[in-house]
């Protein structure tokens, strides 16, 4: 009887010990799961931010290079007029043509002048070539509308706001970056954005230098970036909330109406931001600027949180398996010893 009691007591001790070991293992696994899940999410966000910043840098370098070239011509023409140095139409046409040929990502490069502001000879050049019209103003637009670089005259549209690319730049005497707009090239619609810089001399705006930047190259560059995890997506959104780049082709050039108003406000203000949607996707926003004082665009990087937890879940499963084996071995050993 005493032997049975001792055996029974030893059994209960072994059972309690096994239960304690099981509880300890469970707590350890829970701690590992929590820590691993948070660590995986933090690591994924860090990598995502690095990826977004690299993508923003790629876009920003492209935009800033465009700005620098256009600004150089604007300043050069302004300086020449300030110093009363002559500017010939042939020279200016040659400069515009040679520049656009060097930049295959440009849809067009042009200069538009106020009446008689270039050389005072508008009347002599009325209808004198494809780069002007009946007014004789210098309106040369060197472009790729026909697939190769040709020149045509810039046309002003009699509609409110349609000529802001010219009117705003000349009135404010500041660089103006217009939002995304569609262009038709041989039946194919492409997206472009216009940068305009004023030509100012002797306190007067004499005209503008402008670039139509074709945005298809940015779409290709961004969608070719290696993203931090499967399922991640990258997009580029303009200040006014239009998709400049997105893996969904049908969204290009369309309003980003699937974005929260608070995020669109952050994009317009040029501020970084983030949010998590109801499907557990994290959205990170990184500003992109062409030059100080110009509107900011934003890189949006979307990450599925489920992917960030896969590695941590595998670690938890492994820890649980090891824990269960340890508990079973411990319990068996204790039963044998008692």
Phi, psi and omega in degrees: 000314178298320180296320180294318180299317179296320180296318180295318178297317178297322178296317179295321178299316179297320180295312180299321179297320179294319178296319178297318179297318179298315179297319179297316179298319180298317179296318179298317180296319178297319179295317178299317181298313181296312182294316182294320180296315180293319180295319180296319179293318179297316179297319180295319179294321178298314179295322180295317179296321178297318179296316180296320179293323178293319178295318178298322178296321179299312180294316183297320178297319180296314181293318183292325177297318176299314180300316183298316181294313181295321180296322180299317180291320179301314180293321180297314180294320178298316181295320180295318179290325178296324181268008180060030177275140182289143175236119180269151180295323180296318179295317181293319177299317181297320179295314180297315181296313182297323182291313182294330177293332180279347183238087183296342178278358179266134174280324179199156178221130188204168176222132180236131185243151173296159181306125178060015182279337182282302184220004181070017186238029183304319183300326180290336185254012178301122181055030185273355181178175183292346182265013178213185179218203184294340179282336183081000178296153175282115186227026188295122177242100178275118191217173180247029182297332180262009180094340175228165185286117176225171181243143173213167181274135175297137179250131175271139183256131181279070181209137183302126177085348184291336181250025180300330179304332178260309188298315184292316180298318182286321182290316182275342185057034178230157176298142180232130179244110182280157181285173183298138178217149179277143173235145179256121178237108179051046177082358180251128181271128177235162179259140179213160177227142186254129173251126179237137177233135184283152171256111187237131177209142179054038176074016184226142174279120182264343182162198182219159166245135185219152177233133168261109184268115178286131191260001180297325180295322178295321177301315180294317181296315183291318182287348177269353181291136178285119184270158191290346180199159178300141177088345180293151181226152179230142181218163175233127184239133181284170182301324181272011175079047177239138179287116176270325177217141179191145178294341176271101186304325183292347180270347184298130180079001181259155178299141178276061184283358174268004179265143176297148181300325180295324180287322177297325177294321178293321178298313181297328181274356180071034182250142173289151181198174175199158174203164178241125183275180185291345178263014179064041171255132175268134179245119179250138182238128181234120184294150176229128179234144177280317180195157179304138179090348179263159181303148179262140168257180183213137170279130173247123176245124182251132182234131174280119182300330181303324180291327181291339184265352184298315181296318181293324178295322177296320178296319179296317179299319179295316179296321179295317179299314179298319180297316180298316179299317179297318179297315180297317179294319180296315181297317179297318180296319181293320176298321179293322182286329180272000000 
